[in-house]
Amino acid sequence: MYGLLKPLLFSLNPETAHNLALFAIRNGLVSVSVPDKPVTKFGVKFPNPIGLAAGFDKNGVALEHWHKLGFGFVEIGTVTQHPQPGNAKPRLFRLRRDMALINRMGFNNRGADAIARTLDISDPAIPVGINIGKSKITALRDAHIDYAYSFKLLRQFASYTVVNVSSPNTPGLRSLQSFDMLLVILDTLKSMDSNHPLFVKVSPDLDQAQLEDIVELIVTYDLMGLVANNTTVSRSGLAVDPHIDGGLSGSPLTHRSQQVADTARKLLPDDKFLIATGGVMSANDVKARLDCGADLVQVYTGWVYNGPQFVKDICEAI
Protein backbone atom coordinates (compact mmCIF):
# COMPACT_ATOMS: atom_id res chain seq x y z
CA MET A 1 0.00 0.00 0.00
CA TYR A 2 2.77 2.45 0.91
CA GLY A 3 4.41 1.79 -2.45
CA LEU A 4 1.26 3.00 -4.17
CA LEU A 5 0.85 6.03 -1.91
CA LYS A 6 4.51 7.07 -1.82
CA PRO A 7 4.47 9.04 -5.12
CA LEU A 8 1.41 10.95 -3.88
CA LEU A 9 2.90 11.69 -0.46
CA PHE A 10 6.21 12.76 -1.98
CA SER A 11 4.44 15.08 -4.39
CA LEU A 12 3.02 17.03 -1.46
CA ASN A 13 4.72 19.76 0.53
CA PRO A 14 6.88 17.84 3.04
CA GLU A 15 5.20 19.31 6.10
CA THR A 16 1.75 18.61 4.67
CA ALA A 17 2.78 15.01 3.97
CA HIS A 18 4.12 14.73 7.54
CA ASN A 19 0.84 15.99 8.99
CA LEU A 20 -1.21 13.59 6.84
CA ALA A 21 0.98 10.67 7.90
CA LEU A 22 0.61 11.60 11.57
CA PHE A 23 -3.16 11.91 11.11
CA ALA A 24 -3.31 8.40 9.63
CA ILE A 25 -1.19 6.94 12.43
CA ARG A 26 -3.05 8.60 15.30
CA ASN A 27 -6.32 7.31 13.85
CA GLY A 28 -5.06 3.74 13.63
CA LEU A 29 -5.09 3.57 9.84
CA VAL A 30 -1.59 2.06 9.55
CA SER A 31 -0.30 -1.14 11.12
CA VAL A 32 2.57 -3.58 10.57
CA SER A 33 3.23 -6.93 12.21
CA VAL A 34 6.74 -7.01 13.67
CA PRO A 35 8.48 -9.92 15.43
CA ASP A 36 9.46 -9.33 19.05
CA LYS A 37 13.16 -8.77 19.75
CA PRO A 38 12.86 -7.89 23.46
CA VAL A 39 15.66 -6.12 25.29
CA THR A 40 15.94 -4.60 28.75
CA LYS A 41 18.00 -1.45 29.18
CA PHE A 42 18.39 0.76 32.28
CA GLY A 43 15.59 -1.25 33.90
CA VAL A 44 13.11 -0.64 31.07
CA LYS A 45 11.74 -3.48 28.93
CA PHE A 46 11.59 -2.71 25.20
CA PRO A 47 9.75 -5.00 22.71
CA ASN A 48 12.67 -4.38 20.35
CA PRO A 49 15.60 -1.94 20.27
CA ILE A 50 14.26 0.22 17.39
CA GLY A 51 12.66 3.53 18.33
CA LEU A 52 11.19 6.54 16.59
CA ALA A 53 13.42 9.57 17.11
CA ALA A 54 12.10 12.85 18.47
CA GLY A 55 10.60 15.30 16.00
CA PHE A 56 7.85 13.28 14.35
CA ASP A 57 5.27 13.09 17.14
CA LYS A 58 6.24 16.35 18.81
CA ASN A 59 3.12 16.63 20.96
CA GLY A 60 2.61 12.96 21.79
CA VAL A 61 -0.72 12.76 19.98
CA ALA A 62 -0.21 9.25 18.56
CA LEU A 63 1.32 7.49 21.56
CA GLU A 64 -1.25 4.72 21.65
CA HIS A 65 -0.51 3.73 18.05
CA TRP A 66 3.28 3.69 17.53
CA HIS A 67 3.55 0.06 18.60
CA LYS A 68 1.32 -0.80 15.62
CA LEU A 69 4.15 0.36 13.36
CA GLY A 70 6.49 -2.05 15.12
CA PHE A 71 8.46 0.46 17.17
CA GLY A 72 9.97 -0.75 20.41
CA PHE A 73 9.79 2.75 21.87
CA VAL A 74 9.00 6.31 20.82
CA GLU A 75 10.54 9.63 21.78
CA ILE A 76 8.25 12.65 21.66
CA GLY A 77 9.15 16.33 21.52
CA THR A 78 11.11 18.41 21.51
CA VAL A 79 8.92 19.91 24.27
CA THR A 80 9.54 23.42 25.61
CA GLN A 81 8.15 25.20 28.65
CA HIS A 82 6.27 27.69 26.50
CA PRO A 83 4.04 26.77 23.56
CA GLN A 84 5.59 28.05 20.34
CA PRO A 85 4.70 27.95 16.64
CA GLY A 86 8.25 27.33 15.47
CA ASN A 87 9.97 28.99 12.57
CA ALA A 88 8.27 30.43 9.50
CA LYS A 89 7.23 28.09 6.71
CA PRO A 90 8.54 26.51 4.55
CA ARG A 91 10.72 24.78 7.13
CA LEU A 92 10.94 21.15 6.02
CA PHE A 93 12.64 20.14 2.77
CA ARG A 94 13.21 16.84 0.96
CA LEU A 95 16.43 16.12 -0.88
CA ARG A 96 15.27 12.93 -2.62
CA ARG A 97 18.42 12.47 -4.66
CA ASP A 98 20.39 12.29 -1.41
CA MET A 99 17.71 10.49 0.63
CA ALA A 100 17.95 13.38 3.07
CA LEU A 101 15.84 16.00 4.81
CA ILE A 102 16.59 19.53 5.94
CA ASN A 103 14.44 20.90 8.73
CA ARG A 104 14.36 24.21 10.50
CA MET A 105 11.15 23.57 12.42
CA GLY A 106 12.27 25.45 15.52
CA PHE A 107 10.77 23.29 18.29
CA ASN A 108 7.15 23.90 17.27
CA ASN A 109 5.05 22.32 20.03
CA ARG A 110 2.09 22.96 22.31
CA GLY A 111 4.20 23.54 25.40
CA ALA A 112 4.83 21.44 28.49
CA ASP A 113 1.47 22.12 30.19
CA ALA A 114 -0.63 21.04 27.21
CA ILE A 115 1.55 18.01 26.49
CA ALA A 116 1.34 16.92 30.14
CA ARG A 117 -2.46 16.93 29.81
CA THR A 118 -2.19 14.81 26.64
CA LEU A 119 0.15 12.33 28.31
CA ASP A 120 -2.07 12.10 31.37
CA ILE A 121 -4.89 10.55 29.30
CA SER A 122 -2.67 8.43 27.05
CA ASP A 123 -2.03 4.71 27.52
CA PRO A 124 0.97 3.81 25.34
CA ALA A 125 1.88 0.16 24.84
CA ILE A 126 5.61 0.85 24.53
CA PRO A 127 8.13 2.92 26.51
CA VAL A 128 8.07 6.67 25.89
CA GLY A 129 11.05 8.99 25.98
CA ILE A 130 10.50 12.72 26.30
CA ASN A 131 12.87 15.15 24.64
CA ILE A 132 12.99 18.59 26.27
CA GLY A 133 14.51 21.82 24.97
CA LYS A 134 14.71 25.55 25.61
CA SER A 135 11.93 27.89 24.58
CA LYS A 136 12.99 30.48 22.01
CA ILE A 137 11.88 33.36 24.24
CA THR A 138 13.94 32.13 27.20
CA ALA A 139 17.35 33.74 27.60
CA LEU A 140 20.32 31.36 27.48
CA ARG A 141 21.25 32.30 31.05
CA ASP A 142 17.80 31.07 32.17
CA ALA A 143 17.84 27.86 30.14
CA HIS A 144 18.08 25.68 33.26
CA ILE A 145 14.81 27.16 34.54
CA ASP A 146 13.06 26.38 31.26
CA TYR A 147 14.31 22.77 31.20
CA ALA A 148 13.40 22.32 34.85
CA TYR A 149 9.81 23.43 34.25
CA SER A 150 9.26 20.83 31.52
CA PHE A 151 11.13 18.14 33.46
CA LYS A 152 9.03 18.68 36.59
CA LEU A 153 5.79 18.29 34.64
CA LEU A 154 6.71 15.51 32.25
CA ARG A 155 9.12 13.11 33.91
CA GLN A 156 6.29 11.13 35.53
CA PHE A 157 5.16 10.07 32.03
CA ALA A 158 8.63 9.23 30.69
CA SER A 159 10.65 6.03 30.68
CA TYR A 160 13.58 8.37 30.13
CA THR A 161 14.13 12.08 29.42
CA VAL A 162 16.51 13.60 26.89
CA VAL A 163 18.11 17.02 27.38
CA ASN A 164 18.27 18.43 23.87
CA VAL A 165 21.05 21.02 23.64
CA SER A 166 22.01 20.24 20.05
CA SER A 167 19.32 21.39 17.63
CA PRO A 168 20.65 23.95 15.15
CA ASN A 169 17.23 25.60 14.75
CA THR A 170 16.90 27.54 18.01
CA PRO A 171 19.32 30.49 18.16
CA GLY A 172 22.17 29.83 20.59
CA LEU A 173 20.88 26.44 21.72
CA ARG A 174 23.98 24.51 20.72
CA SER A 175 26.09 26.77 22.95
CA LEU A 176 24.39 24.94 25.84
CA GLN A 177 26.60 21.94 24.98
CA SER A 178 29.54 23.84 26.49
CA PHE A 179 30.77 22.41 29.78
CA ASP A 180 29.84 25.36 32.00
CA MET A 181 26.34 25.89 30.58
CA LEU A 182 25.40 22.22 30.44
CA LEU A 183 26.67 21.76 34.00
CA VAL A 184 24.06 24.22 35.31
CA ILE A 185 21.22 22.46 33.46
CA LEU A 186 22.22 18.99 34.62
CA ASP A 187 22.86 20.11 38.19
CA THR A 188 19.36 21.61 38.28
CA LEU A 189 17.61 18.54 36.90
CA LYS A 190 19.51 16.03 39.01
CA SER A 191 18.74 18.03 42.15
CA MET A 192 15.05 17.67 41.29
CA ASP A 193 15.15 13.92 40.71
CA SER A 194 18.33 11.94 41.19
CA ASN A 195 16.86 8.61 40.01
CA HIS A 196 15.09 9.44 36.75
CA PRO A 197 16.95 8.20 33.62
CA LEU A 198 18.46 11.29 31.97
CA PHE A 199 20.27 11.45 28.62
CA VAL A 200 21.98 14.27 26.73
CA LYS A 201 21.48 14.57 22.97
CA VAL A 202 24.55 15.87 21.17
CA SER A 203 25.42 17.33 17.79
CA PRO A 204 27.41 15.40 15.19
CA ASP A 205 29.40 18.59 14.66
CA LEU A 206 31.21 18.39 18.01
CA ASP A 207 34.91 17.60 18.05
CA GLN A 208 36.29 14.90 20.34
CA ALA A 209 37.32 17.32 23.09
CA GLN A 210 33.79 18.70 23.30
CA LEU A 211 32.34 15.19 23.37
CA GLU A 212 34.78 14.26 26.14
CA ASP A 213 33.56 17.24 28.20
CA ILE A 214 29.95 16.07 27.87
CA VAL A 215 30.84 12.50 28.81
CA GLU A 216 32.64 13.88 31.88
CA LEU A 217 29.43 15.62 32.93
CA ILE A 218 27.40 12.47 32.30
CA VAL A 219 29.71 10.60 34.66
CA THR A 220 29.87 13.41 37.23
CA TYR A 221 26.10 13.71 37.46
CA ASP A 222 25.48 9.99 37.04
CA LEU A 223 23.26 10.42 34.01
CA MET A 224 22.02 7.37 32.15
CA GLY A 225 23.90 8.16 28.95
CA LEU A 226 24.06 9.82 25.58
CA VAL A 227 21.86 10.17 22.48
CA ALA A 228 24.18 10.45 19.48
CA ASN A 229 23.22 12.39 17.52
CA ASN A 230 21.14 15.31 16.25
CA THR A 231 21.05 16.81 12.75
CA THR A 232 24.09 18.53 11.24
CA VAL A 233 24.74 21.99 9.82
CA SER A 234 27.37 20.48 7.53
CA ARG A 235 26.46 19.93 3.89
CA SER A 236 29.17 17.35 3.30
CA GLY A 237 27.97 14.38 1.27
CA LEU A 238 25.24 16.16 -0.65
CA ALA A 239 25.18 15.86 -4.42
CA VAL A 240 24.40 19.58 -4.62
CA ASP A 241 24.23 22.05 -1.74
CA PRO A 242 20.72 23.59 -1.91
CA HIS A 243 21.80 26.50 0.32
CA ILE A 244 18.90 25.95 2.70
CA ASP A 245 19.42 26.72 6.37
CA GLY A 246 18.55 24.04 8.92
CA GLY A 247 19.58 20.66 10.21
CA LEU A 248 20.45 17.97 7.69
CA SER A 249 19.47 14.33 8.30
CA GLY A 250 19.49 11.13 6.27
CA SER A 251 22.07 9.34 4.16
CA PRO A 252 24.68 12.15 4.11
CA LEU A 253 24.85 11.86 7.90
CA THR A 254 25.31 8.07 8.07
CA HIS A 255 29.12 7.97 8.12
CA ARG A 256 29.55 10.84 10.56
CA SER A 257 26.88 9.49 12.91
CA GLN A 258 28.60 6.12 12.95
CA GLN A 259 31.88 7.83 13.83
CA VAL A 260 30.23 9.70 16.71
CA ALA A 261 28.59 6.50 17.96
CA ASP A 262 31.93 4.66 17.82
CA THR A 263 33.69 7.46 19.72
CA ALA A 264 30.91 7.91 22.24
CA ARG A 265 30.82 4.22 23.11
CA LYS A 266 34.56 4.21 23.71
CA LEU A 267 34.33 7.27 25.94
CA LEU A 268 31.30 6.16 27.94
CA PRO A 269 31.83 3.85 30.92
CA ASP A 270 30.33 0.38 30.56
CA ASP A 271 27.47 1.22 32.91
CA LYS A 272 26.29 4.12 30.73
CA PHE A 273 23.95 3.68 27.79
CA LEU A 274 24.13 4.85 24.18
CA ILE A 275 21.08 5.57 22.02
CA ALA A 276 22.32 5.84 18.45
CA THR A 277 20.48 7.84 15.80
CA GLY A 278 21.21 9.90 12.70
CA GLY A 279 21.58 8.57 9.18
CA VAL A 280 20.05 5.19 9.99
CA MET A 281 18.81 4.28 6.53
CA SER A 282 18.99 0.48 6.41
CA ALA A 283 19.13 -2.68 8.50
CA ASN A 284 22.89 -2.71 7.93
CA ASP A 285 23.13 0.75 9.50
CA VAL A 286 21.26 -0.56 12.54
CA LYS A 287 23.58 -3.57 12.76
CA ALA A 288 26.61 -1.28 12.60
CA ARG A 289 25.31 0.84 15.50
CA LEU A 290 24.51 -2.21 17.59
CA ASP A 291 27.85 -3.80 16.75
CA CYS A 292 29.71 -0.70 17.98
CA GLY A 293 27.94 -1.00 21.31
CA ALA A 294 24.78 1.07 20.98
CA ASP A 295 22.04 -0.14 23.31
CA LEU A 296 19.10 1.24 21.34
CA VAL A 297 18.75 2.70 17.83
CA GLN A 298 16.35 5.39 16.64
CA VAL A 299 15.15 6.04 13.10
CA TYR A 300 13.44 8.99 11.45
CA THR A 301 14.53 9.98 7.94
CA GLY A 302 15.21 6.35 6.98
CA TRP A 303 11.68 5.48 8.10
CA VAL A 304 10.25 8.37 6.06
CA TYR A 305 11.96 7.18 2.89
CA ASN A 306 11.54 3.43 3.40
CA GLY A 307 7.97 3.45 4.68
CA PRO A 308 6.00 1.65 7.40
CA GLN A 309 7.66 -1.72 6.72
CA PHE A 310 11.06 -0.33 7.69
CA VAL A 311 10.99 -1.38 11.34
CA LYS A 312 9.76 -4.86 10.40
CA ASP A 313 12.56 -5.22 7.86
CA ILE A 314 15.12 -4.17 10.48
CA CYS A 315 13.81 -6.52 13.16
CA GLU A 316 13.77 -9.45 10.77
CA ALA A 317 17.35 -8.65 9.69
CA ILE A 318 18.71 -8.42 13.24
C-alpha positions in Angstrom: 0.0 0.0 0.0 2.8 2.4 0.9 4.4 1.8 -2.5 1.3 3.0 -4.2 0.9 6.0 -1.9 4.5 7.1 -1.8 4.5 9.0 -5.1 1.4 11.0 -3.9 2.9 11.7 -0.5 6.2 12.8 -2.0 4.4 15.1 -4.4 3.0 17.0 -1.5 4.7 19.8 0.5 6.9 17.8 3.0 5.2 19.3 6.1 1.7 18.6 4.7 2.8 15.0 4.0 4.1 14.7 7.5 0.8 16.0 9.0 -1.2 13.6 6.8 1.0 10.7 7.9 0.6 11.6 11.6 -3.2 11.9 11.1 -3.3 8.4 9.6 -1.2 6.9 12.4 -3.0 8.6 15.3 -6.3 7.3 13.9 -5.1 3.7 13.6 -5.1 3.6 9.8 -1.6 2.1 9.5 -0.3 -1.1 11.1 2.6 -3.6 10.6 3.2 -6.9 12.2 6.7 -7.0 13.7 8.5 -9.9 15.4 9.5 -9.3 19.1 13.2 -8.8 19.8 12.9 -7.9 23.5 15.7 -6.1 25.3 15.9 -4.6 28.8 18.0 -1.4 29.2 18.4 0.8 32.3 15.6 -1.2 33.9 13.1 -0.6 31.1 11.7 -3.5 28.9 11.6 -2.7 25.2 9.7 -5.0 22.7 12.7 -4.4 20.3 15.6 -1.9 20.3 14.3 0.2 17.4 12.7 3.5 18.3 11.2 6.5 16.6 13.4 9.6 17.1 12.1 12.9 18.5 10.6 15.3 16.0 7.8 13.3 14.3 5.3 13.1 17.1 6.2 16.3 18.8 3.1 16.6 21.0 2.6 13.0 21.8 -0.7 12.8 20.0 -0.2 9.2 18.6 1.3 7.5 21.6 -1.2 4.7 21.7 -0.5 3.7 18.1 3.3 3.7 17.5 3.6 0.1 18.6 1.3 -0.8 15.6 4.2 0.4 13.4 6.5 -2.1 15.1 8.5 0.5 17.2 10.0 -0.8 20.4 9.8 2.8 21.9 9.0 6.3 20.8 10.5 9.6 21.8 8.3 12.6 21.7 9.1 16.3 21.5 11.1 18.4 21.5 8.9 19.9 24.3 9.5 23.4 25.6 8.2 25.2 28.6 6.3 27.7 26.5 4.0 26.8 23.6 5.6 28.0 20.3 4.7 28.0 16.6 8.2 27.3 15.5 10.0 29.0 12.6 8.3 30.4 9.5 7.2 28.1 6.7 8.5 26.5 4.6 10.7 24.8 7.1 10.9 21.2 6.0 12.6 20.1 2.8 13.2 16.8 1.0 16.4 16.1 -0.9 15.3 12.9 -2.6 18.4 12.5 -4.7 20.4 12.3 -1.4 17.7 10.5 0.6 17.9 13.4 3.1 15.8 16.0 4.8 16.6 19.5 5.9 14.4 20.9 8.7 14.4 24.2 10.5 11.1 23.6 12.4 12.3 25.5 15.5 10.8 23.3 18.3 7.1 23.9 17.3 5.1 22.3 20.0 2.1 23.0 22.3 4.2 23.5 25.4 4.8 21.4 28.5 1.5 22.1 30.2 -0.6 21.0 27.2 1.5 18.0 26.5 1.3 16.9 30.1 -2.5 16.9 29.8 -2.2 14.8 26.6 0.1 12.3 28.3 -2.1 12.1 31.4 -4.9 10.6 29.3 -2.7 8.4 27.0 -2.0 4.7 27.5 1.0 3.8 25.3 1.9 0.2 24.8 5.6 0.8 24.5 8.1 2.9 26.5 8.1 6.7 25.9 11.0 9.0 26.0 10.5 12.7 26.3 12.9 15.2 24.6 13.0 18.6 26.3 14.5 21.8 25.0 14.7 25.5 25.6 11.9 27.9 24.6 13.0 30.5 22.0 11.9 33.4 24.2 13.9 32.1 27.2 17.4 33.7 27.6 20.3 31.4 27.5 21.2 32.3 31.1 17.8 31.1 32.2 17.8 27.9 30.1 18.1 25.7 33.3 14.8 27.2 34.5 13.1 26.4 31.3 14.3 22.8 31.2 13.4 22.3 34.9 9.8 23.4 34.3 9.3 20.8 31.5 11.1 18.1 33.5 9.0 18.7 36.6 5.8 18.3 34.6 6.7 15.5 32.2 9.1 13.1 33.9 6.3 11.1 35.5 5.2 10.1 32.0 8.6 9.2 30.7 10.6 6.0 30.7 13.6 8.4 30.1 14.1 12.1 29.4 16.5 13.6 26.9 18.1 17.0 27.4 18.3 18.4 23.9 21.0 21.0 23.6 22.0 20.2 20.0 19.3 21.4 17.6 20.6 24.0 15.1 17.2 25.6 14.8 16.9 27.5 18.0 19.3 30.5 18.2 22.2 29.8 20.6 20.9 26.4 21.7 24.0 24.5 20.7 26.1 26.8 23.0 24.4 24.9 25.8 26.6 21.9 25.0 29.5 23.8 26.5 30.8 22.4 29.8 29.8 25.4 32.0 26.3 25.9 30.6 25.4 22.2 30.4 26.7 21.8 34.0 24.1 24.2 35.3 21.2 22.5 33.5 22.2 19.0 34.6 22.9 20.1 38.2 19.4 21.6 38.3 17.6 18.5 36.9 19.5 16.0 39.0 18.7 18.0 42.1 15.1 17.7 41.3 15.2 13.9 40.7 18.3 11.9 41.2 16.9 8.6 40.0 15.1 9.4 36.7 17.0 8.2 33.6 18.5 11.3 32.0 20.3 11.4 28.6 22.0 14.3 26.7 21.5 14.6 23.0 24.6 15.9 21.2 25.4 17.3 17.8 27.4 15.4 15.2 29.4 18.6 14.7 31.2 18.4 18.0 34.9 17.6 18.1 36.3 14.9 20.3 37.3 17.3 23.1 33.8 18.7 23.3 32.3 15.2 23.4 34.8 14.3 26.1 33.6 17.2 28.2 29.9 16.1 27.9 30.8 12.5 28.8 32.6 13.9 31.9 29.4 15.6 32.9 27.4 12.5 32.3 29.7 10.6 34.7 29.9 13.4 37.2 26.1 13.7 37.5 25.5 10.0 37.0 23.3 10.4 34.0 22.0 7.4 32.2 23.9 8.2 29.0 24.1 9.8 25.6 21.9 10.2 22.5 24.2 10.4 19.5 23.2 12.4 17.5 21.1 15.3 16.3 21.0 16.8 12.7 24.1 18.5 11.2 24.7 22.0 9.8 27.4 20.5 7.5 26.5 19.9 3.9 29.2 17.4 3.3 28.0 14.4 1.3 25.2 16.2 -0.7 25.2 15.9 -4.4 24.4 19.6 -4.6 24.2 22.1 -1.7 20.7 23.6 -1.9 21.8 26.5 0.3 18.9 25.9 2.7 19.4 26.7 6.4 18.6 24.0 8.9 19.6 20.7 10.2 20.4 18.0 7.7 19.5 14.3 8.3 19.5 11.1 6.3 22.1 9.3 4.2 24.7 12.1 4.1 24.9 11.9 7.9 25.3 8.1 8.1 29.1 8.0 8.1 29.6 10.8 10.6 26.9 9.5 12.9 28.6 6.1 12.9 31.9 7.8 13.8 30.2 9.7 16.7 28.6 6.5 18.0 31.9 4.7 17.8 33.7 7.5 19.7 30.9 7.9 22.2 30.8 4.2 23.1 34.6 4.2 23.7 34.3 7.3 25.9 31.3 6.2 27.9 31.8 3.8 30.9 30.3 0.4 30.6 27.5 1.2 32.9 26.3 4.1 30.7 23.9 3.7 27.8 24.1 4.8 24.2 21.1 5.6 22.0 22.3 5.8 18.4 20.5 7.8 15.8 21.2 9.9 12.7 21.6 8.6 9.2 20.1 5.2 10.0 18.8 4.3 6.5 19.0 0.5 6.4 19.1 -2.7 8.5 22.9 -2.7 7.9 23.1 0.7 9.5 21.3 -0.6 12.5 23.6 -3.6 12.8 26.6 -1.3 12.6 25.3 0.8 15.5 24.5 -2.2 17.6 27.9 -3.8 16.8 29.7 -0.7 18.0 27.9 -1.0 21.3 24.8 1.1 21.0 22.0 -0.1 23.3 19.1 1.2 21.3 18.8 2.7 17.8 16.4 5.4 16.6 15.1 6.0 13.1 13.4 9.0 11.5 14.5 10.0 7.9 15.2 6.4 7.0 11.7 5.5 8.1 10.2 8.4 6.1 12.0 7.2 2.9 11.5 3.4 3.4 8.0 3.4 4.7 6.0 1.6 7.4 7.7 -1.7 6.7 11.1 -0.3 7.7 11.0 -1.4 11.3 9.8 -4.9 10.4 12.6 -5.2 7.9 15.1 -4.2 10.5 13.8 -6.5 13.2 13.8 -9.4 10.8 17.3 -8.6 9.7 18.7 -8.4 13.2 
